[in-house]
Amino acid sequence: MDPSDDILVEPVMPQHAAALQVLASDPAVSATTHLPSPYPPGHAEAWIRGAMEARARGTEFHFAVVHPLDGVVGCCSLVALSPRDRSAQLSYWIGQSYWGRGHATRAAQRVLDFAFGTLALERVRTCVLESNPASLRVLEKLGFRQLLRAPNRNPKFSLDDSLLFFERAPTSQASRSPDAQDS
């Protein structure tokens, strides 16, 4: 892999707001995420303030996904942290201009390393729409195993779509290198 194509994850900070605001405002990004659409003006700044407070409490960890040449390209988070269950939920999104370059896979791997290494979690869960093959491919490359298929009940998404729930433990290994290209 070309070092100039490496991805960094860093805790979201106010300096990320402008880039995240632009990327999250794209309807193609919100189509498969829980981001509001349309994305309200100034929402990234307010969200980052809340994210920084949650990080200080240790309840959520939100990271800006940063490419060394392109700057901020998306976001990757650990939410629904449960100290009792030693688990969290992984979420991620990448700006449409940066799709298909493996950024989501590499960013999620770094956040998983943080989850299992620094936070000593035992499980990370996530769910995706069955109609989102790129995200399904990311989870496959990261070694997640599918637990459940359930009807989607969120009216933001097609009610004909299904949700697929996944889990990964720290000993899981990706079937392919996380540096492989996203489909």
N, C-alpha and C positions, 0 to 999 in steps of 0.2 A: 504494500500500500504506500502510496505517495504521502510523505509526512504532511504536505500542505493540505491534504484531504482529511486529516485527523479531526475528530470531533472532541470538544471539551464540554463538560457540564460544570456550571458554576451557579451557586445560589442566586435566585432572581433578586435583582437590586433595581433601584430607581433608574439607573442608566440603561436598563434593558426595555423600559416601558415603550419608548417610541417604536422600536423595531417590533416588539410583540404586538403592539396596537395595530400596526400595518398588516402583519402576517395573520393575526386572528380575525381581521375584518374581511378576509376572503371567504365568500360563501362556500367555496369548495372545501375549505378547512373545517368549517363548522358543520358541514353536511354529515360527517361521521364522528363528531365529537360532541361533548356537552357544552361547548362554547356557545354563547348566545348569538343569534343571527336575526337582525343585524347586530354587529358588535358595537356596543354603545361608545360614543366618544369619551375618552378619558378613562375607560374601564380598566385598561392595563395598569395605569398608575394606582388606582384604588385596589385592584386585585393584588398587586405587588406589595402594597402596604399590609394587607391581610396575610399574604404569604410569608412575609418577614416576621410578623407577629406569631404565626403558627410555628415557624421554624424555631423561634426563641423559646416557645413552650415545648417544643419537641413533638408536636402532634402531626405536622405535615412538613414535607420537604419538597420544595419546588425548585427546579433547576432550569436555567436558560441553556439551550443547546447552541453552542457557538462553534462556527467553522472559522479556522484561522484566516481565511481570505474573505469570506462572505459575511462574517459577523454573526449576529443572532439569526438562527434558522428555525427555531421552534422551542418547545418546552417539554420537559419530562418530569414527572412528579411521583412521589409516594404519598398517598393519602389514606384515610381510614386506618391509621396506625393503631394497632391494638397491642399494648404492652403485655396484657394477660395472655393473648394467643400468640404473641411474638410474630405478628403478621402485618401486612400492609397491602394496599392496592396500588398497582402501577398504572399510570396513564401517561400518554405522550401524544404529541402532534408536531408535525413539521410543516412549514410553509410550502404551499403548492409549488413554487419555483424550485424547491430543493428536493422534491419527491424523486424516488428512484435512484438515489445515490448511496443508500446504506446508512444515512444519518440517524434514522430512528433506531435501527438495530444497534449501532455503536453507542448512541446516547443511552438507550435502555440498558445495555450491558454495563455501562459505567454506573448507572443508578442502582442496578442490581448488585454490583460489587459493593457499593455503599450500604445497601440494605442488609446484605449478608455479612459483610466484613465489619463495618463501623457500627451498625445498629444491632448486629447479631440476630437478625430475624430468622425465623425458621420456615416461613412461607411468604411468598408474594403471589397475590392473585390479580387477575385482570379480566375484563370481558370486552368483547368486540362484536360488532355487527357481522353476521355471517356474510353480508354483501360487501365486506371490506377485505378483498383478497390481499392487498399489500400489508395490512396490519396482521392478518393471519400468518403471512409469510415471516414477518418480524418475529412473532411468537414462536413459530416453528424453529427458526434459526437460533433462538435463545433457549430452546429446550423446555418450553412450557408444555404441559400436558392438559388436554381438554378434559374438563370435569362434567360439563352439563351443557345442554342445548335447551333454551327456553324461549317462549314467545316474547317478542318485544312488546312492551306495554307503554312505552314512551311515545306520545303522539308527535314528538319532534321528528321521529324516524318513521319509515313505513311500517305499519302494523303487520304487513306481510313478511317482514324481515324477522330473523331470529337473533337472539343474543347467544354467543358462545362464551362460556366461562372457563377460565384456565387457571392453573396454579404451577408454581415452580418452587422447589426447595433448593437450598444452597448446594447440594451435591449433584443437581441436574447439570448435564452438560449439553450444550447446543450440538445439534447434529451437523451443523456447518459452522465455519468460522463466523463470528459476528462482524467481521470486516468484509464479508461477501456483499455483493450488490443486492439492494432490495429489488424485488420483482416489480 
